[in-house]
Amino acid sequence: MFIPTPTIPDFPRDKAEAGGGSFGDLPEWNLDDLYAGEDCAEITRDLGWLGDECAAFAADYEGKLAGLDSAGMLNCIHRYERIQGIAGRIMSYAGLRYYQNTSDAGRAKFLADMQGQITDMSSALVFFSLEMNRIGDAELEAMLAASGDLARYRPVLDRMRAMKPYQLSDELEKFLHDQSVVGATAWNRLFDEHTASLEFIVDGEVMNLESTLNLLTDTDRARREAGARAVAAVFGDNLPLYARITNTLAKEKEIEDRWRKLPSPQASRHLANDVEPEVVAALRDAVVAAYPKLSHRYYALKAKWLGLDKLQIWDRNAPLPAASQAPVDWVRARAIVLDAYGAFDPEMARLAEPFFDKGWIDAATKPGKAPGAFAHPTVTDVHPYVMLNYLGKPRDVMTLAHELGHGVHQVLAAGQGELLSSTPLTLAETASVFGEMLTFRKLLAEAPDQAARKTLLAGKVEDMINTVVRQIAFYDFECKLHAARAKGELTPDQINEIWMSVQGESLGPVFEFMEGYETFWAYIPHFIHSPFYVYAYAFGDGLVNALYAVYEEGDAGFQAKYFEMLKAGGSKHHKDLLAPFGLDASDPKFWDKGLSMISGMIDELEAMEG
């Protein structure tokens, strides 16, 4: 069953004291729209219903799917969808409470208990996809042709049947389902809880990981270096555990992939993303080929701004010398983002406002809270929730715009229902990156002078490099790691070597790498929670850059087409979603168009140097 996994961007954020400090009164979640508490009667009622309905569903349909007519199949899918909705509501509530405080043993126990119970109940449902995939193509087509209501679920069935060649026996599929709670899920929890418990000592002060990473954006270079060295020291001491987690999960994946006869470690992610391997390869190759004109060129420029011949890793996200350090309070951040959304279309601002007013955002930093930021859609009959660690930096404002974009997308797609609302990861970043771009462009247009414009441009270029270059480098790291793990256990030093093999290539010759940087792979949660997830960031950024270019060209009816694209959720393939805008992600030149936008911003920054 689904548990929310935070999507944590790979760039540091500053840490503040809990409660908001100088940033204003920061909101916290009100989860009552899901449940009033872990002991409330509604959870007991829903768990009881879920257990009964899973058993009844299996009794009514197991061994009988192939004999259903179209009306019977539609009723079956509606019941399955209702089960997913109730299970999703329970797990959303348990997961969101846990991420508010991962060090709270009670919350961790509740999450584990709910996951265990729902996994046991839903074991009765494993037959559904297995039998669905055994129905002949002609028989299924006849069912779909007989009912428009049933045909609406074709994208769900197509994605399910994409796994048909890799399906195991019913008994093995049930075994994998049942043991998941003590497999990858348990290792994920170990990673999360251990990482949240780590302590880093900087100048005598004890910090958590988020606080320490945030030092890497400090104006004081000595503080940045101290933060980087503290991260290296702590992860160096804990490296055997992180290597064990990584080795175990990679081997577990290799075993399952081998049994399923999947052609590559990446194949399951491509299938889940409903994207062709050649499209991902074209994206990866275009980005790697662009390293010299993107990251290499930008970081050489940044070294000049900082008055350095070489950059150290603690300089990568350093603020520019002229950048304003005035914090942006919460009220101002809200106004910036809503104004940018409203300038695009008032409807977009209207959709975003409830997040601020109804307890749908948790913004304050707190002990034990999960790092980074994410938007979780929960279930379609409730609403999404956004998590931030807001610290008043301009980059935090952009993160707010990003996560609200996810939220707006999820609200619009909810009309598709539980099975069709969720978009593949490659498209899930579309609205978030577009919302970020709208906010950036508004701030850029209002920049009072060239210095302010330079700061904004440089910040956006850095974020795009983090989103495109860094994530493709991460993807290459994962590809190399899983290929190497297939040949045997990897020592911590071997994983470190793989990490460093992609760092110099992606960041460029202006960087020197301190001793200890080779361990920085260990804190990145995507490698643990969602193997090969990372290319979706680059996919989304490139897609939005191309999409925004169409918007800037004054495409007639762009806003209406954009909202229709978001409302489609997961009901359409990326080709069908982009066709109204005259775009095609399967065209290799498509990616060059998006990368050219980044290159053009660097051109402007270079021109400012005279």
HELIX and SHEET records of a PDB file:
HELIX    1   1 GLY A   21  PHE A   23  5                                   3    
HELIX    2   2 LEU A   31  ASP A   33  5                                   3    
HELIX    3   3 ALA A   41  TYR A   61  1                                  21    
HELIX    4   4 LEU A   65  GLY A   67  5                                   3    
HELIX    5   5 SER A   70  GLN A  100  1                                  31    
HELIX    6   6 ALA A  105  SER A  122  1                                  18    
HELIX    7   7 SER A  123  LEU A  125  5                                   3    
HELIX    8   8 PHE A  127  ARG A  134  1                                   8    
HELIX    9   9 ASP A  137  ALA A  146  1                                  10    
HELIX   10  10 GLY A  148  ALA A  151  1                                   4    
HELIX   11  11 ARG A  154  ARG A  161  1                                   8    
HELIX   12  12 LYS A  164  TYR A  166  5                                   3    
HELIX   13  13 ASP A  170  GLN A  179  1                                  10    
HELIX   14  14 SER A  180  VAL A  182  5                                   3    
HELIX   15  15 ALA A  184  SER A  197  1                                  14    
HELIX   16  16 LEU A  209  ASN A  214  1                                   6    
HELIX   17  17 LEU A  215  THR A  217  5                                   3    
HELIX   18  18 ARG A  221  ASP A  237  1                                  17    
HELIX   19  19 LEU A  239  ARG A  260  1                                  22    
HELIX   20  20 ALA A  267  ASN A  273  1                                   7    
HELIX   21  21 PRO A  277  ALA A  290  1                                  14    
HELIX   22  22 TYR A  291  LYS A  293  5                                   3    
HELIX   23  23 SER A  295  LEU A  306  1                                  12    
HELIX   24  24 ILE A  313  ASP A  315  5                                   3    
HELIX   25  25 TRP A  330  PHE A  344  1                                  15    
HELIX   26  26 PRO A  346  ASP A  357  1                                  12    
HELIX   27  27 PRO A  394  ALA A  413  1                                  20    
HELIX   28  28 ALA A  414  GLN A  416  5                                   3    
HELIX   29  29 LEU A  425  ALA A  428  1                                   4    
HELIX   30  30 THR A  430  ALA A  445  1                                  16    
HELIX   31  31 GLN A  450  THR A  467  1                                  18    
HELIX   32  32 VAL A  469  ARG A  485  1                                  17    
HELIX   33  33 PRO A  492  LEU A  507  1                                  16    
HELIX   34  34 TYR A  517  TYR A  523  5                                   7    
HELIX   35  35 HIS A  526  HIS A  529  1                                   4    
HELIX   36  36 TYR A  535  GLU A  552  1                                  18    
HELIX   37  37 PHE A  558  LYS A  567  1                                  10    
HELIX   38  38 HIS A  574  LEU A  578  1                                   5    
HELIX   39  39 ALA A  579  PHE A  581  5                                   3    
HELIX   40  40 PRO A  588  MET A  608  1                                  21    
SHEET    1   A 2 PHE A 200  VAL A 202  0                                        
SHEET    2   A 2 GLU A 205  MET A 207 -1                                        
SHEET    1   B 3 ILE A 361  ASP A 362  0                                        
SHEET    2   B 3 TYR A 385  MET A 387  1                                        
SHEET    3   B 3 PHE A 374  HIS A 376 -1                                        
END                                                                             
